[in-house]
Amino acid sequence: MAAESVTSEALPQQENDNGDSKSSQKTVGSNGEAENQSVSKRQRKKQQKQQKWEEERELRKQKRKDKKQQRRRERHSQEEEGGEVQSSRKRLRRDVTPSALRLLLDCSFDSLMLSKDVGKLHKQIQRCYAENRRALHPVQLYLTSLGGQLKQIMDEKDKGWVNWKEITIKSEHYKDVVAKEELVYLTSDSPNILEEMDPTKAYVIGGLVDHNHHKGITFEKAKELGIDHAQLPLSSFVKMNSRKVLAVNHVCEIILAYLEKGSWKEAFFTVLPQRKGAVAVDKDGADHQEKEAEDSDSDSETQQHTEKAQT
């Protein structure tokens, strides 16, 4: 009996409704009858792409493994060279020595600010909390007079604040939280210069973003309540292009840097943003730029006298 054979016949490519060309082939089904199958170009490309992705799976896995080993070797190399592997933002908890210093963020100016400015204050408070959490000598941080617009924004945009750790949050005014004789309000309008931080004191930072609309209000509040006040020794070490009023988070960060470095000058230049145009001030009160200008003028005059003498 002669063997039957079924041959595949190539059919002309057809255009489907989507514009994809199809190739049709005859195949033998389970019942021995010929069946038609059609695969579009788009489907073939998709199948080829999937097949290539599967074939390269092991290669991708090996690349990830190599990168991980490379990072491990780099860390070991840094350790052998005596470099600090951990950054200041990822300190080991055993290296942290908490400070007894208390820092209070006064949020009692809520009604004096626009909603957008309250939003800025919220971000500054977030920064204070984050920086204190990773500081070498974290302070005892307080948030007082929390309510109004600020609390509403925190509830809407930062629901996790209720789980913040190592911070005391109060709806009460700071004068009802800390004894009056222990309070020192930090304000740039105070005539008193803060030379050193007293660990027995509680320092208050005014939570106000007003673009100078309420100038001197924190100083007036401190005098009204009869509490001590002082300003950071900024003018003794730094000359700035802009006003001396600093953001809440900048004051907080400067204090944390001072506790770590033991130097106001280092603390200021570590924290102050470049846009403030901070320039170091010499002991005699002149900044470096002025001194360089004076030296340049002096050299110029000397050169002129020399030229006249030669002629």
DASULWO-V346063 format. One record per residue. SS is DSSP state (A for helix, B for strand, O for the rest). OMEGA is omega in whole degrees, 0 to 359 (none if undefined). Layout:
# DASULWO-V346063
ss & omega
SS & OMEGA
SS & OMEGA
This chain:
# DASULWO-V346063
ss & omega
O & 185
O & 179
O & 178
O & 179
O & 178
O & 181
O & 178
O & 180
O & 179
O & 179
O & 179
O & 177
O & 180
B & 177
B & 178
O & 183
O & 182
O & 181
O & 180
O & 177
B & 182
B & 174
B & 183
B & 179
B & 174
B & 177
B & 181
B & 179
O & 182
O & 180
O & 176
O & 181
O & 181
B & 179
B & 180
B & 174
B & 179
B & 180
B & 181
B & 177
A & 179
A & 179
A & 179
A & 178
A & 179
A & 179
A & 179
A & 179
A & 179
A & 180
A & 179
A & 179
A & 179
A & 181
A & 183
O & 181
A & 181
A & 180
A & 178
A & 179
A & 180
A & 178
A & 178
A & 179
A & 180
A & 179
A & 180
A & 178
A & 179
A & 178
A & 179
A & 179
A & 179
A & 178
A & 179
A & 180
A & 178
A & 180
A & 180
A & 180
O & 178
O & 179
O & 179
O & 180
O & 180
O & 177
O & 180
A & 180
A & 180
A & 181
O & 172
O & 185
A & 181
A & 179
A & 184
O & 176
O & 182
O & 178
O & 177
O & 182
O & 178
B & 181
B & 184
B & 175
B & 184
B & 182
O & 184
O & 182
O & 186
A & 185
A & 182
A & 186
O & 172
O & 182
A & 181
A & 179
A & 174
A & 176
A & 177
A & 178
A & 178
A & 179
A & 178
A & 178
A & 176
A & 180
A & 178
A & 181
A & 182
A & 181
A & 179
A & 180
A & 182
O & 180
O & 178
O & 178
O & 182
O & 179
O & 173
B & 188
B & 179
B & 172
B & 186
B & 180
O & 179
O & 180
O & 175
A & 183
A & 183
A & 180
A & 179
A & 179
A & 179
A & 179
A & 183
A & 188
A & 185
O & 185
A & 180
A & 183
A & 180
A & 180
A & 179
O & 181
O & 176
O & 175
B & 178
B & 183
B & 184
O & 173
O & 180
O & 176
O & 184
A & 180
A & 177
A & 181
O & 182
O & 179
O & 184
A & 183
A & 180
A & 186
B & 173
B & 181
B & 179
B & 181
O & 183
O & 180
O & 181
O & 177
O & 182
O & 180
B & 180
B & 182
O & 180
O & 177
O & 179
O & 183
O & 179
O & 183
O & 175
B & 185
B & 184
B & 175
B & 181
B & 179
O & 185
O & 174
O & 187
O & 179
O & 175
O & 178
O & 181
O & 183
O & 176
O & 186
A & 180
A & 177
A & 179
A & 179
A & 180
A & 179
A & 180
A & 181
A & 179
O & 179
O & 180
B & 179
B & 180
B & 175
B & 177
B & 183
O & 185
A & 184
A & 181
A & 185
A & 188
B & 170
B & 183
O & 178
O & 183
O & 179
O & 185
O & 181
O & 183
O & 176
O & 181
A & 182
A & 179
A & 178
A & 180
A & 182
A & 178
A & 179
A & 178
A & 179
A & 178
A & 179
A & 180
A & 187
A & 181
O & 182
O & 178
A & 183
A & 179
A & 180
A & 181
A & 185
A & 174
A & 189
A & 188
O & 180
O & 182
A & 182
A & 177
A & 178
O & 183
O & 178
B & 182
B & 180
B & 178
O & 181
O & 181
O & 175
O & 180
O & 179
B & 185
A & 181
A & 178
A & 181
A & 179
A & 179
A & 178
A & 178
A & 180
A & 178
A & 181
A & 179
A & 181
A & 180
A & 179
A & 180
A & 178
A & 178
A & 181
A & 181
A & 180
A & 181
A & 181
A & 181
O & none
